[in-house]
């Protein structure tokens, strides 16, 4: 019996996260996402995923210093970012830069012990946001601000992208978005990371594979599609006609529905609330009003709910983040989850080797000499 896309197949066990689709529930290490979002910081969630517990004050202070101390990129990686084509896709630059980091790892050549791999997890998580922000600055001909060790991950990314610290409201909003995106069960990019590391290749190869997987429009690229859709619609009075036309042509509405959640995506309400607040503050409420109407119509016509991508697009847009950085934002947040899964996979590793069902012609064909072939 086959299952296309491995749907419904349990490939491994994990302590990290659980997606309960029929209940619309997301769990990180025993915590419901609604218990975490807005109550703990992103760095606390990273610690939770890597250590199976929320840190106490002393543990968090130590971890914070460790994470912030790894932000500086090797000069050859900065050189690559500055010489990459300005029209390159940010996800391509991120993928290549993460791979390059493996060349300048201070532990290169050493045995990949749990301690070495944990240092690599910290380093990649600390640097991935710098890579995205630096490329955005570079392609716009702007200088690269020096990294700082006195800002949170969200504060630091916005500072690097904009060239100066941003408002507390902006950084707090982005921090919650990072929390909501940190992990999500055995999604495609996480599965890719685990399959890759199960061969006992290096840590950087696993995260590079995950980034390449997330890049796809059926996975991480959906939030970019939401903004493109809203821009294509253009105004609130055109929403109904657009949705009717798309449904008549059996076309997908970006940000609506989910492969696993059969009810509301539990992350969506948090992002919806932030999107409403931000849209009102920046004086551009039409985007959220259009989004709300689309969500209402899709619930009425197809009984489908908006997912996390639907509202994260408006949040990122309202924060002034360019559309082609939406998927890199997803990668920055999910990197902590990828690293957690790689570390977990290595704890009790077994090579992934599923079977396939052959549906080709039956054996028995004979080779015809090349000059006699039709």
N, C-alpha and C positions, 0 to 999 in steps of 0.2 A: 504494500500500500504506500503510495507516494503522497506527499503534502507539498504543494507548490509554495515556494518561498518559506518552507519549513514552518508554515503556520500551524500552531497548536503543538509543535514538537518541543519537548523539554530537552535542551542540549546540555545543561549543566545545573549545578546548584550554586547559589550565591547568598551571602549574608547582607549584601549591599543595598539593594532596592527591590521593590516589588510593585508591579503595576497590576491592579485588580480592576480589569476592564468593566465587568458588569456592575461594579459598585462605584466606579469613577474615583478610585482611591490610589494614591501614590505614597509609598512608604520608603523612607531612608533609615536603614538600621533600626527598625522598630518605631520610628517616629512618623506619624502622619505628616504629609507636607504642610497641611494647614496649621500644625503645631509649630513648625519651623519657620515658615515664611513670615517675615516681619518681626520675629522674636529672636532669631540668632543671625549672626553675620555669615557671609559667604565663607570666610576663612574658618569659622567654627564648623560649617558643613563639610569643608574639605577635611578637617581633622576628624570629624565623625566618620566619614567614608573610609579614611585610611586607618583609623584606630578603633572603630566600632564603639565609640563613646564620645560624648561632647566633652571638650576640654574644661578643666578648671582654670582659674585665673593664671596660675603659674605655668601650666601647660600651654595655654593660649599665648602668653607673652613670649615664651620660648619659640613656639611654632611661628609666630608672627615675625620675629627677628630672623628666623631661618628662611622663611619664604621671601621676605623682602630683601634679604641679603643676596639673592640669586638673580636679581632682575637685570643686571648688566650683561649685555650681549657681547660675545667675542667680536673683535673689530672686523674680521673677515665676513661675518654674518651681516654686520652693519654695512660693509662695502657692497655686499650682494643686494641688500635692500635698496641701497641708494642707486645702484646701477641697473636694477630690474626695469623692464619696460614700464613706462607710466601707465600704459593701458592694460597691463597684466591684471588678471583676476586676483584679488587679495587672498582668496583661498589657495591659489597656486603658489603665491609668494610664501604664505604661511606654511604650506606643506613642505616646500623646498627648504625654508629656513630651519624648520624643526629637524629635518633630516641632516642639515649641515651641522647642527649643534652636536651631533654624535661624533663629528670629526675633532671637536675641541673639548670633549669631555675630559676633565682631569683624571678620571678613573679609567680611561681607555686602556685596554690591555689587561686590566685586572679582572679577577673572577667576579661574575655578576652575583654577588652575595645579596641577601635581603637588604643589608645596610647600603650597599652600593646602588641597588635599584631604587631604594627609597630616596636617596640623594638625587637620583636622576628624576624621579617623580616631582620632587620639590623644585628642581631647577627648571624643568619644562613648564610646570604650572606657573612659576614665577616669571618666565620669559615670554610666554605665548602672547599675552596682551601687549607687551612692548613691541613685538614683531608687527602686529596688526597696526598699532598706532604709528609706529615709525614709517611703515610703508605708506600710510595715508599722508603723513606729513611730507615724505620725500616726493611722492608723485605730484604733489601740489607745489613743489619747489620751496618748501618751508624748512627751516632749521629743525634739527632733532633736539628736543629738550633733554637735559641730562636726567637719568633715572633718579628717583628719590626713594628713601626708605622710611618716610614718615606718613605715607598715605596708604589707605586700603587698596585692594585690587581694583575696585570700581573707581575710587578717587584717582588712582594712578593712571588708569586707562584714559579717563576723561581729561586729565591734566596733560598727558602726552599728546592726545589727539588735538586738543584745542590750544595747547601752548601755555595754558595757565589753569590753576585750579577752578573747578566749577562749583555750583551751589551745592549745599548739603542735600537739598531735595533731589537734585539730579543724581548725585552719587548714591544716595540711599535707595532711590528707585532702581538704579542699575544693579546695586548689590542684591536686592530682592530678586531681580530677574536672573542673576547668576545662581542664586539659591534654587530657584525653580527649575533651572536647566542643568543642574549639576549631574544628575544621573537619572536613568529611566529604564531600568531593567535591561533585557537583552535586545536592545535596539540594534539597527544594522551596523552603526559605526563601532559600538561596544563589542558586538560579536566579531567584527573584523579585527579589532585590537586583540581579542582573546585568541582567535584562530591564529593570528600572526605570531604572538608571543608563545603559543603552545609548541611551535617548532624550536623553541629556545634560541630564537634570533635575539637581536638587541632591543632594548626598550624604545629607542628612537624609531626603529622600523615599525614597531607596533603602533605608536602614536601617529606616525606618518600615514600608515594604512587607514587609521581611523579618520584622519582629516580628509583623505581622499574619498572615503566613503560618505562622510558627512556632506561633502561638496555637492552631491547629487541632488537634483530638484525634488526627488521623491522623499528625501530625508531632510537635510538641513536647509535646503534652498527654498522651502515653502514660504518662509516669512518674507523673503524678497518678492515672491510672487504676489503676496497680499497687497503690498504697496503698489506694485505695477498694476494690479487690478483696480485699485482705488483711483490711481492716476488715469487709467484708461476710461473709467466711468466718468470722472471729472467733476460731477456735481450731484447733489442729493436728489434732485428731481429725475435723474436718469437711472437710479439704482434699480427700481422695479423692472423697467424694460430690459436692462442689462441681464438681470438674473433670469427673467423669463426666456430671453434669447439663448443664454448659455444652457439652461436646462433643456430647452427645445432641441438643442444640438447635442445634448448629452455630454456636455463639457464639464470638467471639474471646476468647482468653485474653491479657490485657494483658501486654506485655513479653516475649512469646514470638514467635520468628520475626522475620525481617527481609526487607525488599523486595529488598535486594541480596545480603546474606550468605547463602550456601547452606550454610555451615558455621558454626562458632562466631564470634560477634562478638568481635573481638580486644580490645575495651574491657571486655567483661563480666568476665573473670577478675580484672582489677585492682579493679573495683568490688566484686566478690564478696568478695575478700579483705578489703577495707576494711569491708564490711558485716558480715562475721563478727567482725572485731576490735572494731568499735564496738558491736555488739549485745552482745557478751560484757562489754564495759566498762560499759555503762549498765544492765546487768542486765535487759534485755528481749529475750532471745534468741528468743522465739517467732516474731518476724517473719522472721528469717533462716531458722529451721527450717521455717516454712511455705513460704517462698520456695524453699528447697532441695527440698522435697517436690514442689512444683508443677513445678519445672524437671525433676526426675527423671521425673515422670509424663508430661510433655509430650514428653520425649525417647523414652520407652518407647512411648507411644501414637501419636505423630505424627512422630517423628524430627525435632522442632523444638528449637532451642536458645534459651536465654534471651538477650536482647539487652541493650544498655547501659541501657535504661530500667528493666529488671527489677530490677537491683541498685542503680542510682542512687537509686531511690525509697527503699530501706531506708537507704542512706547519708545522704541528706538528712533523713529522718525521725529517724535516730539523732543527727544534729547539732542537732536541735531546730528545724529549718526547717519552717514551716507548709506543709501540702500545696499550697495555692494559690500558693506561691512556687516550687514545683518547676520549672515551665516558665520563669518569670523567671530562675531559676538557669541553665537551659539557654541562655537568651538572653544573659545576662551573659558566659558562656564563648564562645558562638558569635559574639558581636559582633566579636571580633578576626578571625575567619574571614570574616564578611560584609565587613568593611572591606578585608581583603586582596583579596577577589574584586572589589569595586568598584574598587579601585585598579588591579588587573590588567586589568579590562574596559576601563578608560579608557586604558590604554597603547596599545591598538590596537583602538579601538572600531568595532563595526559593529552597527547596530540589529537586534535580534531581530525577525524577521518570518516565522514559519513559515506553512505553508499549512494549510488544512483541507479535508476531503473533504465536499462537499455531498451530503446524503442526503434532501433535501426533494423535493417534487413537481417534475416536469419543467416547464420554462418553457412558457408558452402559455396560462395562465389569464387570463380576462378579468374586468375589474371590473364587478360588478353594482351598479346604483344602490342607494343605501342603503335605500330604501323597498321594494325588491324582494328584499332579502336575507332568507333564512330565519331 
